[in-house]
């Protein structure tokens, strides 16, 4: 799968020129557990010079980033690169467990690091901290409870890289959750 997007126009007083890319390859094998291996790459431009009259930060207009760039939501589709590798196995019919690894990097080292909702988590105007945001591991086990009711328990571990340690501190963060999905 391959998706790309370009943005052009005005963003307040600035001229907007931004781009994003999402690519995914995966393969599901046969057998009892039907293992699947996959790799994703996500990229979105950032704005390293906020005062030059040109906005190059991709604006993810309606973000639903939760399952895309790590379930801990430390990254939005802006000023980012996400290298994701994952493996999933079928535990029983309609129940799959997935373990994913994310490698997060900034595109512009002087641009802002923003989460899924667009909140600035860190910025280094000097660029000394580089582009290394860190690593995230996600384990999810979605399963149906009824025909229109699905459960999604999971656990995420974020290990900060140099940029994240320099702007947020050295502590790793953990996120356990239980999501409920009702369809009509």
N, C-alpha and C positions, 0 to 999 in steps of 0.2 A: 504494500500500500504506500502511496505517496501523495502528500498534500502540500500545497504551497499557497502563500497569500502575500499580497503586496498592498501597501497603503500609501496613498498620495492625497494631498490636499492641505488644509490648514488645521492646526491644533492650537487654538488660541492665537497668539501673535506669531507663532512659528510655522514654518513650512514643514509638513509631515511627509517623510519618505522612510518607509520601514518595510521589513519583510520577515516572513517566518516560513519554516519548513518542518514537516513531520514525515518520517519514513519508518516503515515497519516491515519486517520479514519474520515469518514463523513457519514452523512445520510440526504437524501432529503425526506421531507414529501410531502404528496399530498395537495390538496386544491387550492384555487385561487392563492396564492402567492408562493406556493411550497417552504416553508422555508427549508434551509439547515443549519445544525450545523456541525461543524468540529473541529478537533484538530490535530495539527502537532507537531512533535518533531524532531528537527534537531540537530546533534552533529558532531563535528569535533575536532580531537586532536590538541593540541598546543605544542609548544616547550618552556618549562620554563627555560631551560639551554642552551643558544645559543652557549656556548663554550665547550661543552662536547664531540663533534665529532658525536653526534647522533641528527639528525633532526627529530622531531616528529610532526611538524606542517603539517597538511594535506594541499596539494596543489591542489586547485580547478583549474584544467588546463584551462578550457574554461568557465569562470564565466558568467552566465546569472542569477544573483542573484536577480535582481530587484523585481520580484513577489514572491520570495521564503522567504527571510528573512527581510521583510519590504521594502516598496517602497522608503523610504528615503535613502536606500543603506548604512546604518551605519555598516553593518555587512556582512562579507564574510564567506564562508564555510571553516573556519580555526579558531582554538582555540575558539570554541563557542558552546553554547547551546542556542537554541531558542525554547521556549514553545509558540505555537501559538494556539489561540482559535478564531473561527470566526463564524459569522452567515451571511447568505445571503438570500435575498427574490427576487422573480420575480415581477418586477414593471409592466411589460407587456411582451408579448411573445418576446423572445430573448434579453430582457433587465433585468439584475440582478444587485442589489446593494449589496455590501459586506462590512461589518465592521469587521475588524480583530484587535486583541490585541496580541502583542508580548512581551514576557519577555526574555530579553537578559542577558546571563551570560557568562563569560570567563570560560574555562576549566582549564587553567593554569594561576594562578594569577600573576606570574612573566613573562608570555609570552606576546607577542604583541597583541593589539587590532587592527585589520585591517578591512578596509571597503571592499565593493564588488570588487573593483579594485585592492586590495592588498596593498593599501597605509596604512602605520602605522598611526593610530589616537591617540594612547597612549601606553605607556609602563611604568611599575612600577617594576623595578628590585628588590625592597625590598619586594614586595607583601603586603605592608601595606594597600593598597586601596582595596584589596579583589577582588572579581569576578563580582560584580554587575555593569553591563553596563547600564541598564535602561529598559524603557518601550517604546513601539511604538504603536500608534493607526493609522490604515489605513482605509480610506473610498474610495472605488472605485465604479464607475458606468459605466462599459463598455457597449457600444451599437453600433449596426451596422448602418452605414449611407447608404451604398449601399452594394451590394453583396460582393464586394472585398475591401470594405473600412470600417474599424472599429475604433471607437473613444474610448479612455479610459481616462476620466477625473478622478482626484483623489486628495486627501488631506492626508498628513501624519503629525503626531505630535510625536516628540521624546522627552521623559522626561528622562534626564540623571540620572543614579544611582551613587553610591559612586565612582566607578572607573572612569566613564566618567566625573563626576564633578571634580575629582582630576587631570585629565589629559587634559580636554578640557574646563573646566569652568562650572558654574552652570546653564547657560541659556538653556531653552528648545529651540528646533528648529522646525520650521514648513516648510512644503514643499507642494506646490500646483503645479499641472502639468496637461498637456493635451497631451496625447500620441496618435499618429495616426498610425494605422497598415494597410498596403496595402498588399494584397495577390494576387498572380498570378496563 
